[in-house]
């Protein structure tokens, strides 16, 4: 049960943490590329390569977190959400992790692909 307790926390927080790190890093990469709201690199930063690398790393972390949530759910599949802790809590949080991971994975992929298809250095 201790292993399932660790897996459920990884499954619950891996995808949101991966997206948050990708998002903040992507913003900083855009600042490096678009100084003073004009096109052209201020620093010698290959934004597309870094954005792709960050998207791949974040997507991998999210998928591994989803697999951890599935493993925790399978370890407590005989339990119900209303059961006494820790089995009921682990089962409930594993279901939440399995539900939110695909959503964050989609956000990670859309954010990573947006770097390639959307224009950069555009003021709104």
C-alpha positions as CSV (number, residue, x, y, z in Angstrom):
1,X,0.0,0.0,0.0
2,X,3.0,2.3,0.6
3,X,4.1,2.0,-3.0
4,X,0.6,2.8,-4.3
5,X,0.5,5.9,-2.0
6,X,3.7,7.1,-3.6
7,X,2.5,6.3,-7.1
8,X,-0.8,8.2,-6.6
9,X,1.0,11.4,-5.7
10,X,3.2,11.1,-8.8
11,X,0.2,10.4,-10.9
12,X,-1.7,13.3,-9.5
13,X,1.0,16.0,-9.8
14,X,3.4,15.0,-12.6
15,X,1.3,16.2,-15.5
16,X,0.4,19.6,-14.0
17,X,4.0,20.2,-12.9
18,X,5.3,19.3,-16.3
19,X,2.9,21.7,-18.0
20,X,3.8,24.5,-15.6
21,X,7.5,24.1,-16.1
22,X,7.0,24.0,-19.9
23,X,4.8,27.0,-19.8
24,X,7.1,29.2,-17.8
25,X,10.2,28.0,-19.8
26,X,8.3,28.8,-23.1
27,X,7.6,32.3,-21.9
28,X,11.2,32.9,-21.0
29,X,12.3,31.6,-24.4
30,X,9.9,34.0,-26.1
31,X,11.4,36.9,-24.1
32,X,14.8,35.8,-25.3
33,X,13.7,35.8,-28.9
34,X,11.5,38.8,-28.9
35,X,13.3,41.7,-27.2
36,X,11.5,45.0,-27.3
37,X,8.6,43.4,-29.2
38,X,10.6,43.3,-32.4
39,X,11.4,40.2,-34.5
40,X,14.9,38.9,-34.3
41,X,16.9,37.1,-31.7
42,X,18.5,39.2,-29.0
43,X,20.4,36.1,-27.8
44,X,21.6,33.2,-29.8
45,X,18.8,31.0,-28.7
46,X,17.2,28.4,-31.0
47,X,13.7,28.8,-29.7
48,X,12.1,26.1,-32.0
49,X,14.6,23.4,-30.9
50,X,14.3,24.3,-27.2
51,X,10.5,24.4,-27.4
52,X,10.4,21.0,-29.0
53,X,12.8,19.6,-26.5
54,X,10.7,21.0,-23.6
55,X,7.5,19.7,-25.1
56,X,8.9,16.2,-25.5
57,X,10.3,16.2,-21.9
58,X,7.0,17.6,-20.5
59,X,4.9,15.1,-22.5
60,X,7.1,12.2,-21.3
61,X,6.7,13.3,-17.7
62,X,3.0,13.6,-18.1
63,X,2.6,10.1,-19.7
64,X,4.8,8.6,-16.9
65,X,2.6,10.3,-14.4
66,X,-0.5,8.9,-16.0
67,X,1.0,5.4,-15.9
68,X,1.7,5.9,-12.2
69,X,-1.9,6.9,-11.6
70,X,-3.1,3.8,-13.5
71,X,-0.7,1.6,-11.4
72,X,-2.1,3.1,-8.2
73,X,-5.6,2.6,-9.4
74,X,-4.9,-1.0,-10.2
75,X,-3.3,-1.6,-6.8
76,X,-6.6,-0.4,-5.2
77,X,-9.1,-1.6,-7.7
78,X,-10.9,-3.6,-5.1
79,X,-11.4,-0.5,-3.0
80,X,-14.1,2.0,-3.4
81,X,-13.9,5.8,-3.1
82,X,-15.9,5.6,0.1
83,X,-13.6,3.0,1.8
84,X,-11.5,3.9,4.8
85,X,-8.1,5.5,4.2
86,X,-5.6,4.9,2.8
87,X,-7.2,2.6,0.2
88,X,-10.2,4.7,-0.5
89,X,-8.2,7.9,-0.7
90,X,-5.6,6.3,-3.1
91,X,-8.3,5.0,-5.3
92,X,-10.1,8.3,-5.5
93,X,-6.9,10.3,-6.2
94,X,-5.8,7.8,-8.8
95,X,-9.0,8.3,-10.7
96,X,-8.4,12.1,-10.6
97,X,-4.9,11.6,-11.8
98,X,-6.1,9.4,-14.7
99,X,-8.7,12.0,-15.6
100,X,-6.5,15.1,-15.5
101,X,-3.4,13.6,-17.2
102,X,-4.8,13.5,-20.7
103,X,-6.1,17.0,-20.4
104,X,-2.6,18.3,-19.4
105,X,-1.0,16.2,-22.1
106,X,-3.2,17.8,-24.7
107,X,-2.3,21.3,-23.3
108,X,1.4,20.4,-23.4
109,X,1.2,19.2,-27.0
110,X,-0.8,22.2,-28.2
111,X,1.6,24.6,-26.5
112,X,4.6,22.8,-28.0
113,X,3.1,22.8,-31.5
114,X,2.0,26.4,-31.2
115,X,5.6,27.5,-31.2
116,X,6.0,26.2,-34.7
117,X,2.7,27.3,-36.3
118,X,2.0,30.7,-34.6
119,X,3.9,33.8,-35.5
120,X,6.3,35.1,-32.9
121,X,7.1,38.6,-31.7
122,X,3.5,39.9,-32.3
123,X,2.0,42.5,-30.0
124,X,-1.6,42.0,-29.1
